[in-house]
Amino acid sequence: METPQSGVYAASLTPLTASYEPDIPALIRHVEQLLETGSNGVAILGSTGEANSLTLDQRLSIIKQSAQELPPERLIMGTGSCSLKDAVRLTQASVDVGVYAVLVLPPFYYKPQSDESVLRYYSELISFVNDPRLRIIFYSFPLLSGYNFSLGILQEFKQRFGEIAAGIKDSSGNWDNMLNITQNVPDFMVYTGTETLLLDILRAGGAGCITASANLIAPECKHVYEAWKNDQQETAEQAQKKLTLLRRALESYPFVSELKSLLAEQTKSTVWQNMLPPFSLLLDEQVKELTLQIKEFDLDLSQRL
């Protein structure tokens, strides 16, 4: 099976113990549930997974242990780091366990001075890993990284590295930019970071979405994708309208805090009650408000968690 695939990827949360250690068995169970309830694949150790608040050793343990229990061809591992050599270790570890698709942020503390400096970062990463099976998905999240991938640099990546430059997750929210990339970078998988644009990106020739919301609403995302795939366009449009409204309802508070708070409320599991600082759970009244909003969509989250 080729990796990465088209479709809906859930950007997984990371369950934690009270001492801020990743609960890897709980993570594996959660990913299995996401795959069973509608996700074509799962991205582990991204922004939603609090990856950049975890230690290098914690991230390496997650990569190695999760790949032993989960289908590697359905996973994307977040391996970006401000430290080039840490990014190399994480990426190498992912490739070594058979997860060839990796999601890589550009350096985000010392901001890139130019496109050329970003090109150098990724070129060095690819050179150190030195494995033709590697598939990099560039992670465009300007709000957090301070850098927006231009069409020109993506074309340069594709020209230099071919299949290794596999695609992009675009969390900029800039539809015109996503469309431009989709139309002008051949053999390049464009994933939107929000399911509100899922049907649009699919119709434009893109790959799908990598979204945090799928931790809760993977079946609704899958409904849009499957209807589009089966050329049921009216059904896809109606499903997309519902999905967009549902996503808007889930945007009331900081997203990772909101998702963990809802999971903690629905599952009563302590692993969802822990967040690495500076994150914190929502207040009880905020969780109650969100739960009421979700009920308006006739969703029973307890049946899918």
Secondary structure as UniProt FT lines:
FT   STRAND          7..11
FT   TURN            18..19
FT   HELIX           24..36
FT   TURN            37..38
FT   STRAND          41..44
FT   TURN            47..50
FT   HELIX           51..53
FT   HELIX           56..69
FT   HELIX           72..74
FT   STRAND          75..78
FT   HELIX           84..96
FT   TURN            97..98
FT   STRAND          101..104
FT   HELIX           115..129
FT   TURN            132..133
FT   STRAND          135..140
FT   HELIX           142..145
FT   HELIX           151..161
FT   HELIX           162..164
FT   STRAND          165..170
FT   HELIX           175..184
FT   TURN            186..187
FT   STRAND          189..192
FT   HELIX           195..197
FT   HELIX           198..203
FT   TURN            204..205
FT   STRAND          208..211
FT   TURN            212..213
FT   HELIX           214..229
FT   TURN            230..231
FT   HELIX           233..249
FT   TURN            250..251
FT   HELIX           255..267
FT   HELIX           270..272
FT   TURN            277..278
FT   HELIX           284..295
FT   TURN            296..298
FT   HELIX           301..303
//
